[in-house]
Amino acid sequence: MELSDVVRTAVTTRYFTEEPVTDSQLERAFDYARFAPQGGNRQPVRFVVVRDEAKRRQLAEWYLVPWKAYLSGAQSGEIGIGAEKAEKALRNADHMAENLHKVPVMVVACAHLDGVHPTDTELGRLSVVGGGSIYPAVQNFVLGCREAGLGAALTTLLCLFEPQVKELLGIPDEVITAAHIAVGHRSAPFPTKLDRLPLSEMVFTDSYGSATYA
Ligand SMILES: Cc1cc2nc3c(=O)[nH]c(=O)nc-3n(C[C@H](O)[C@H](O)[C@H](O)COP(=O)(O)O)c2cc1C
């Protein structure tokens, strides 16, 4: 596949079949993750591929807790999700949450905390730079899944259950969880067009708001 086709169609998959996914089907995606940049090239990211049915069922059960709280917040308007197509998006995400235990693979993206290099901790606002040493690898993995014809759903809600997830999977103390990626075969073809901002609203020249592209 061309890179442009991969990045333009790597949608969040929310409807999966139960068809198994093999380690060799995932190998190239993990290899792409390996090549992502990290601050100081410290390479803090690790992945745990969860296949065991009891463990996946437990992860799915925990996931429902923050998901249902998020869903009710979004439905009541308490959490603004800011999308016109919000209702459909919530319905699809709820379907995924309710059926997560059936998705054949859950990949837990972890990181050695001392290997991320946050440079924005003194600004008096939420620090985000540390995640920059983790999520490029996660996205490379997601793109690799897309190239392999596999659907993926990048989620972070389950990070709330980090202590429980770490115990379940034997993740060492100094390692944190950053994302949980459900991976499987899609029950429908990949879309050809995603709902994304146009460049005119996203890229500016010299002054914020001064659009580079029409
Ligand atoms: C950092 C991050 C965290 C996310 N966490 C969740 C999550 O916990 N649950 C979920 O259903 N989707 C999650 N998503 C998926 C987003 O909802 C999705 O990327 C976005 O709605 C665009 O949807 P699309 O891929 O269908 O176009 C997350 C995405 C990102 C980038």
The ligand as a Tripos MOL2 file, in Angstrom:
@<TRIPOS>MOLECULE
LIG
   31    33     1     0     0
SMALL
NO_CHARGES

@<TRIPOS>ATOM
      1 C1         -4.8680    9.6030   22.5950 C.3       1 LIG1
      2 C2         -6.1240    8.9270   22.1340 C.ar      1 LIG1
      3 C3         -6.9210    8.2720   23.0440 C.ar      1 LIG1
      4 C4         -8.0820    7.6120   22.6380 C.ar      1 LIG1
      5 N1         -8.8020    6.9180   23.5500 N.ar      1 LIG1
      6 C5         -9.9160    6.2740   23.1670 C.ar      1 LIG1
      7 C6        -10.6420    5.4760   24.0890 C.ar      1 LIG1
      8 O1        -10.2630    5.3210   25.2590 O.2       1 LIG1
      9 N2        -11.7690    4.8690   23.6560 N.ar      1 LIG1
     10 C7        -12.2010    4.9870   22.3740 C.ar      1 LIG1
     11 O2        -13.2470    4.4240   22.0470 O.2       1 LIG1
     12 N3        -11.5010    5.6870   21.4520 N.ar      1 LIG1
     13 C8        -10.3700    6.3170   21.8210 C.ar      1 LIG1
     14 N4         -9.6320    7.0170   20.8960 N.ar      1 LIG1
     15 C9        -10.0500    7.0010   19.4780 C.3       1 LIG1
     16 C10       -10.6310    8.3340   19.0640 C.3       1 LIG1
     17 O3        -11.9240    8.4260   19.5910 O.3       1 LIG1
     18 C11       -10.6210    8.4200   17.5220 C.3       1 LIG1
     19 O4         -9.2740    8.4760   17.1000 O.3       1 LIG1
     20 C12       -11.3340    9.6490   17.0060 C.3       1 LIG1
     21 O5        -12.6580    9.7000   17.4580 O.3       1 LIG1
     22 C13       -11.3470    9.6630   15.4790 C.3       1 LIG1
     23 O6        -12.1790    8.6230   15.0540 O.3       1 LIG1
     24 P1        -12.0060    7.8780   13.6550 P.3       1 LIG1
     25 O7        -10.6890    7.1940   13.7050 O.co2     1 LIG1
     26 O8        -13.1510    6.9260   13.6380 O.co2     1 LIG1
     27 O9        -12.0800    8.8880   12.5850 O.co2     1 LIG1
     28 C14        -8.4670    7.6470   21.2790 C.ar      1 LIG1
     29 C15        -7.6480    8.2890   20.3510 C.ar      1 LIG1
     30 C16        -6.4850    8.9060   20.7680 C.ar      1 LIG1
     31 C17        -5.5980    9.5690   19.7420 C.3       1 LIG1
@<TRIPOS>BOND
     1     1     2 1
     2     2     3 ar
     3     2    30 ar
     4     3     4 ar
     5     4     5 ar
     6     4    28 ar
     7     5     6 ar
     8     6     7 ar
     9     6    13 1
    10     7     8 2
    11     7     9 ar
    12     9    10 ar
    13    10    11 2
    14    10    12 ar
    15    12    13 ar
    16    13    14 ar
    17    14    15 1
    18    14    28 ar
    19    15    16 1
    20    16    17 1
    21    16    18 1
    22    18    19 1
    23    18    20 1
    24    20    21 1
    25    20    22 1
    26    22    23 1
    27    23    24 1
    28    24    25 2
    29    24    26 1
    30    24    27 1
    31    28    29 ar
    32    29    30 ar
    33    30    31 1
@<TRIPOS>SUBSTRUCTURE
     1 LIG1         1 GROUP 0 **** ****
